[in-house]
Amino acid sequence: MLNICLIYSYFMLLLSLIFFFVSGFLMVMDLTYFLEFNLIMINSSCVLMTFLFDWMSLLFMSFVLLISSMVIYYSREYMLGDLNLNRFIMLVVMFVFSMMLLIISPNLISILLGWDGLGLVSYCLVIYYQNSKSYNAGMLTALSNRIGDVALLMAIAWMLNYGSWNYVFYLYEAKGDFYMNVISYLVVLAAMTKSAQIPFSSWLPAAMAAPTPVSSLVHSSTLVTAGVYLIIRFNLVFDDNLMYMLLFIGSMTMFMSGLGASFEFDLKKIIALSTLSQLGFMLSILALGSYKLAFFHLLTHALFKALLFMCAGNIIHNFNNCQDIRFMGGLSKLMPLTCVYLNISNLSLCGLPFLSGFYSKDLIVEMMSMGYLNFFIYFIFYFSIGLTVCYSFRLVYYTCVGNYNYVSLSSISESSTIMLKGMTGLIFFVVFMGSVLSWMIFPYPYVIILPFSLKVMTLFMILFGSWVGYELSKFSLSFSSISLNFYHISWFLAGMWNMPVISTLGVNYYPVMMGSLLYKSLDQGWTEYFGAQKIFNLLKNSSSVSQMFMFNSIKMFFILTVIWLLIILFI
């Protein structure tokens, strides 16, 4: 089975390189290929399978295949000893195939195939470890995504007004049309569920029940980015009201998840909330009209987030599956290379010059600063940048520096060479790919004209956020009233503003209570009394009466028989 892992890994890596160079060629030549395959023809109706190959789809597929290759290579050792490794690798390959089908589809029907493939396989991967927590998380993931699936089905029905499901033919002509407005609203709803925007955010941290290689793949370039990619494809037909709504939802998601990650103690959930924050960041700049910038950040974010999850998986692996960062510390001495990779990907996430995250993030913030927006959006953007650095530095302080807080008898080391090789395959891209993509995607540089105060505002928020993160990591909770109040506030913020409670208990409470009431009043109440139970009691009573009558009759017959025999004998 390990050889199959290598075959899949090297094959995906080769495909990734091919797609990257073909994407560069299409970008330079400004070409788009639209392929149609005639699957079946019945009378005058033909069923076509259509694929769209342009620089955007091929470049995104190249990144998906690169990360998938490294994740499968990394899984060789992470999942070593698993009895179902064959099934795991097959599920990951199906997951990647579904994502690629979604990427190259210009047709809403084939998009739905890839979309539902992602939903189904993600459910199978979330419940992979088969315990109650995994089952609950899988059900929450599946049901949240079903809302988006229904929206996509309704969009398919509305596309019948145009006579074709190939939406790419109508993007330029149909803007402002009523039918296309309805379709765009439905597509945005579907994308919000898949990309876990408010109020559908609670499934994303819950999906951390999946194995860490799956988290690395899902949270970097596949499942959660599918919604953003769909909005990038449809961005030409959005009206202003939809853009404002998307901007508000994206900025609030970015703010909420940044606050939550600053008070969370689960290592994987911190990185999951970080992904949620970056998804809100992408949707916000999409709503401001810069779809190329959103796509640029989508690609750079995929690289450093995949590496971040790989580092977290290596740490969890060495800590015997403990994910609480309060037990960690001093790992820079015990796992130096992992800590180096963790710090580089974290700094890239924060937007430190001149790592790959800086090129996309700094450009997005400066473009936003040049726009004519209200103070609320400015505040949310810059505050969220500070929160990103805050939880990143807090995470680094808890894991890499300080004292070692786990059991004294432990053997933590970086003996996992296969996992380190998988991580090393990504580190060069995390460092250099930002500048390469900026040269590729943008034919001319953006002209940024800002006053000095706004120009250094990003750097100031990064420094301020790092200081706040360092201070947050030193908090200790005692039983004073102030500390208890802070504890309740941190519990509320880390719980994503009670959204998981609302989306589970809030949805389930009244239907379950109504079901219990109906069960007691009908199934075990009047219908039971006047139905089956009444028939049973009548039959039981009648049978007891007849039984008594029969018993008395036999007894009388026996007595009369004895008397008759005695009379005969004496006479």
N, C-alpha and C positions, 0 to 999 in steps of 0.2 A: 504493500500500500504506500510505503514511503516513496517508492520509485514513481508511482502514479502522481503523487504530490509534486515531485520534481518535474515530471513531464508537463503537467498543467501549468506550473509556475513558469517554466522556460518558454512554453508555447505562448502564454499570455504576454510575457515580456517581449517576445519577438513581434507579436501582433501590435503591441503598444508602440514599438519603434517604427513599424511600417506606417501605422495610422498617423503618427506624429509628423513624419516627413511628407506624407501625402497631404495632410492638413496644411502644412507650410506651402506646398506647391499650389493647392487650391486657393490659398489666401493671396499668394503673390499674383496668380493668374486671374483672380476674381472669377472663379468657376463654381458652379453648383450642378451636381448631377442628381437627376430625379429618375429612379429606376422603377419600372412597372413590370410585374410578372403576372401573366394571365393564369390564374389557378384553375378556374372552371368556367365553362360557358354553357348556359342553359337557354335554348332558343336565342333570343336577342339580348339576354342579360349575361354580362360577364363579371366575374368576381376577380378583382385585381389585388395583388399585394404590392404596396408601394413603399419605397425607401428613399430617404432624402440624405444625400451625402454632400455636405458643404464643410467649410473650414471649422465651423462651430461644433457640429456633431462629431466629426472625426477627431478633433482636438480633445473633446470631452471623453470620447471613447478611449483615446490613448491614455488619458489619466486614470480612468476607471480600470483599465487593464493593467496598468503599471502598479497601482495600489493593490489590486486583486492578486497579482503575481507575488508581490512581497508578502501579502497576508497569508497566502497558501503556503509559501515557503516557511514563514514564521510558524504556521500551525503544525508543521511536522514535529516540532519539539513541544510546543505548548499543549497539543492534544495527544501527546505520546502516551500510550497505555490505554487510551479510550477504546472500548470495544466497538464503538460505532463510528470509527474514524472514516470509514468508506462512505457512510451516509452523510457525515458532516461535509466532506469534500464535495460530494455530489450536490448537496444543498447550496453550498457556496457558489459552485459553477452555475447552477440554475438561477441563482440570485443575480449573478453577473450577466447572464444571458438575458434575463428579463429587463435589466436596466439598459442593456445595449439595444434591445428591441424598442424600448421607449424612446431612446435618444434619436434613433434614425427613422422614427415614424412621423410622416407628415399627415397621417390619417388618424382620426379620433378612434376608429375601431381598433387599429393595431396598437395605438397608445393605451387603450383600455386593456389589451392583452398583456402588455408589459407592466402596466400599472397594477393589475390584479395578480400577476405573477409575483411582483415585489411584495404585495400584501400577504399572499398565501405563504411564500417561502420565508418571509420575515416572521410570520407566526410560528412556522415549524422550527425556526432557529431560536426564537425567544423561549419556546418551551423545551429546548433541547435537553436541559438537565432534569426535567420531569419531577418537579416538586411543586408544592402548593403556591409558592411565590412566583415561580415561572409560569404556572398555569394562569394565575391572576393577571400577571403582566401581559401574557400573550393574549388573553381575552380583551383586556383594555386596549392593547395595540390594534387588534383586529377590528373591534367594534368602532373605535375612533376613526380608523381608516375607511370603514364601510360608508360613513357619511360622505366622504369625498368620492367614493366609488359611485354612489347614487347620484351625486351631482354630475359626475362625468357621463353617466348613462343619460341623464336628462339633457346634457349638452349635445350628446349624440342625436337624441330625438329632435332637438331644435335645429341641428344642422341639416335635417331633411328639408328645411325651408329653402336651402340653397341648391339642392339636387346632387350634392356630393359631400362626402365626409372629409375630403382633403382640404383642411382648413387653410393651408399655405396659399391656396389660390385666391382667397378672399380677404387676406389680411390688409392689403393696400386699398382695396375698393370699398370694403364694407364698414369702415370706421364711421361711427355715428348712426349706423343702421340699428333699428330696434332689436331685430333678431340677434345680431352680433353682440349687442350690449348684454342681452340676456345670457348668451353663451359665455361671454367674458366674465360675468358675475359668477356663473356656475363653475368655470375653470378656476377662478380665484378661490372659491370655496373648497374645491378639491385640493388645490395646492396648499391651502392653509391647514387642512387636516394632515396631509402627507408631510409638510414641513413643520408641523407642530406649533403653529402660531396660536396666540390667545384666541379663543378659549379652549383649544384642543391640545394644550401643551403637556398635559399630565402623563401621556403615554411615553414620552421620550425618555425621562429618567427611569421609568418602570421597565423599559426595554433593555436596561442594563443587566437584566437577568440572563441574557444570552452570553455565550462564551466571549472572551475579550477579543479574539481575532474577528469575530462577527461584528462586535461593536466598532472595531477599527474600520471595517469596511462600510458598515451602515452609516456611521456618523461622519464619514469623510466625503465619499463620492457617490453613494448609491441612493439609499431609500429616502433620506431626509432632503437630499438635494434635488430629487425628482420634481417636487413641487416648484422649486425656484426655477429649474430649467424649463418647465412648462410655461411659467409666467414670462420668462425671457422670450420664448417662442411666440407668445400671444401679445407681447407688450405693445404692438403697433395699434391695437384696436381698443385699448382702455380709454374710457372717458375720464374727465377731470375728477368727478365725484369718487369714482373707484380708486383713482390714484391717491386722493386724500385719505380715503378709508384705509388703503394699504399702507400708506405712510404712518398713520396713527397706530395701526395694529403692529406693524413691524417694529416701530420705535418702542412701544410699550412692552413687547416681547423681549426686546434687547435689554430694556431696563430691568424688567422683572427677573429674568434669568441671571443677569449679572449680580443683582442683589442676593438671589438665592444661592448662587455659587460661593459668595463671600461668607456664608454662614453654614455651609454644608461640610460634613466630615467624611462622607463616603468618596473615595478617590475617583471611582468611575462616574459617580453622579456629578461630581464637580466638572469633569471634562464633558459630560453630556449636557449640562447646563451651559457650559462654554459654547458648545455647538449650537444650542438654541439661541444664544446671544448673537452669534455670527450669522445665523439664518435671518434673524430679525434685522441685522445690519444690511444684509444683501437685499432683503425685500424693501427696506427703507430707501436705499439708493436706486432700486428699480422703480419705486414709486416717484422718485424725483426725475425719472426719464433717462437715466444713464444705464442702459441694459448691458453695454459692453463692459463697463466698470464692474457691474454685479457679476458678470460671467468671469471676469478677471479674478475677482476676489473668491469666487466659487472654486476656481482651479487652485489658487495658492493655498486656500484654506484646506482643501482636500489633502494636500501634501503634509502640512505640519500637524493636522488633526489626526491623520492615520499614524504618524510617528509618535504622537503624544499617547495615543491609546496603546501602541506597542510597548512603549516604555512603562506605562501603567500595568500592562499585562505581565511584563517581566518582573516588576516589583511585587505584584500580587502573587505570582507564581512562587517567588522566593519566600514570601511571608505566609506560606501554607494557606492561601486563599483568604487572608485577612485584608479587608479593604478600608479599614478605619485609619485615617492619616494620623490620629493621635497616638497610635502604636508605633508609628514610624519615626525616623530621625537618624541623622548621622550616616545616611546612605552614600554620601559623597566619598567616604573612606571604604565602604564595603562594596559598592557597585559604581565605580567611578565613570565608566563609559556610558552606562545607562543614564546616570545623572547629567552627563554632558549632553547627551541627546535630548533628555527631558528639558534641560535649560534652553538649548538652542530652539527647540520647537515652541517652548513657552514664550521666549523672547520674540520669535517670529509672530506668534499670536498677538503679542502686545504691540507689534509694529515698530520694533527697534531697527533703526537704520544699520545696515543695509541688507537685512535678511528679506526673504521673499514676501512675508506678510506686510512689510513696510511699503512696498511699491504699490500694492492695491489699497491698503487701508489709509495711508496718508493721502493718496490721490482722491479717494472717496470723500474723506473729511474736508479736504480743501475745496473740492467741487461743491460740497454742501455749504461750506462757508461763503462761497461766491454767490450762492443762490439768494433769492429774495424770500426768506422764510421768517416765521415768527420765532420769538424767544424760546418757546416751549421745545421746538425741534432742536434748536441749538443746544439748549441745556441737556436734553435727553441724549443727544449724540455725544457731547463731550463728557458728560457724567458716565455714560456707558463705557467710553474708552478708559476712563479712570477705574471703573469697576473691573474691567478686563485685566488691567495690570494688577489691581488689588487682589483678586482671587488667585492670579498666577503667582504672585510673590508669596502670598500666604501658603499656597500649595508647596512651593519650593522650600520655604522655611520649615514647614512641618516634615517634609520628606528628606531633604538633602542635608540640612544643617542641624545643629543642636545635638542632643544626646540620643542614643539608641534606646528606644522605649519598649522593645518587644522582649520576649523571654531571653534569659541570659544564655541558655544552651541552644544556640542556633548555628546554622552553617550557611549563612547568606554569602553567595559569591556569584561571579559572572561566568559560571562554567557553561552556560547555555550558548554555545557558539552559533548554533543554527539560528536562534532567535536574534542574536546580535547581528548576524549577517543579513537577516531580513530587515533589521532596522538600519543597518549601514547602507543598504541599497536606496534608502529614502533620504538620508541626511544631506547628500549633495544637492538633491533637488530642492530640499527645504531652504538651503542657503542660496542657491544660484538661480532657481527657476523663475523667481519674481522678475528679475531684470530681463531674462530671456523672453518671457511672455509679454512684458511691456513693450519690448522692441518688435515682437511679432504682431500683436493684436492692434496696436495703435500706429498707424503709418506716420503720424506727426505728433509731436509732444503737445500736451495740454498747456495752454497759456493760463497760468495762475497769477492773479493780481490781488494781493491781500495786504492789509496793513500789518505792521510788525506784531501787534498784540494777537491777532488771529493766527498769524503764521507760527508763533511760538506756543499757541494755546495747546496744541496737541502734545508737544514736548512737556509742557508744564503739567498737563493732566496725567501723562505717563509717570512723571516723577512724583506727583502728588499721590497717585494711586499706589505706587510701590511703597511709599511711606505708610499709607493707611493699611495696606495689606500686611506690612511688617508689624504694625501696632495691633491689628486684629489677631494676629497669630500668637500674641502674648497674653490675650485675655484669659483670666481664670474666673470661674464662677463660684461664688460662695453663697451662703443662704441669707444674705441681707436682702432687704426689700428692693433695692436698686438692681442688684444682680438678678433677682428673680424676674423683675420687670424686663430686664435686658434678655433674659433667657426666653421669656414668652415672645418678645419681639423677634429674636433670632429664630425661634421655632416657626413663627409665622412666615418669616422671609425665606427660610430654607425650605419650607413646605410650599413654595411657589404660590403664596397668597391663598392657601387652602384650596387650590385648584384640584389636586388629586382627590380630596375629600368630596368636593362638589361634584366632580365628574364620576365618582363611583357611588358613594353613599347618597349624594344628592339626587342622583338619577334612580337609584335602586330603592330608596327608603319607602316612598309612598306606594309604588307598585307591590313591593314585598308585604307591606302592611295591609294593603287592600286584598292581596292574595290570602294572607292569614285570616283576615276578617271573613272573607267569602268561604274559606275552608271550614272555619268554625261555625258559621251561621247556616251554610248550605250543605256542604259535604258531611259535616258531623252535626248538623242542626236539623232544620225542619224537613228537608228532603230525606235525610236519613231516618227521621222519626216516622214520617208518613210514607216513606218508600220501602226500601229493602228491610229496614229494621221492623217496620210494622208488619210486613208479610211474614217475617221470621217469627215475630212474637205470636201472631195469629196461628201459624202452623204449629208452633211449639205448644201453645195453650190447647189447641184442638187435639193435638197428638197426646198430650198428657191426660185430657178428659177421656178420650177413647181408650187410652191405655188403662186408666183407672176402671172404666166400665168393663173392659175385657177382663181385667184382673178380678174384679168382683164377680163377674159372670162365671168365670172358671171356678172361683172359690165356692160359689153357691152350688154349681153343678157337682163339684167334688163332695160337698157336705150332703147334698140330696142323694148322691150315689151311695155314700157310706150308710146313710140312714136306711135306704132301700135294701141294701145287702144285709144289714143287721135284722131288719124286719123279716126278710126271707129266711134267714138262719134260725131265728127264734120260733117262727111259725112251723 
